Amino acid sequence: MRGGIQICYPHVILSKFSHIVSFRMNIIIELFVCMSFL
């Protein structure tokens, strides 16, 4: 049980980190699109 949790835990951190990064990338892309339209 404990080994499974240790294996699963970094995967959760990575998935949350990648979700935050993709969310910020979407904001940056939207800002670039707005700047190009202006």
Sequence and secondary structure as in RCSB ss.txt:
>XXXX:A:sequence
MRGGIQICYPHVILSKFSHIVSFRMNIIIELFVCMSFL
>XXXX:A:secstr
 HHHHHHHHHHHHHHHHHHHHHHHHHHHHHHHHHHHH 
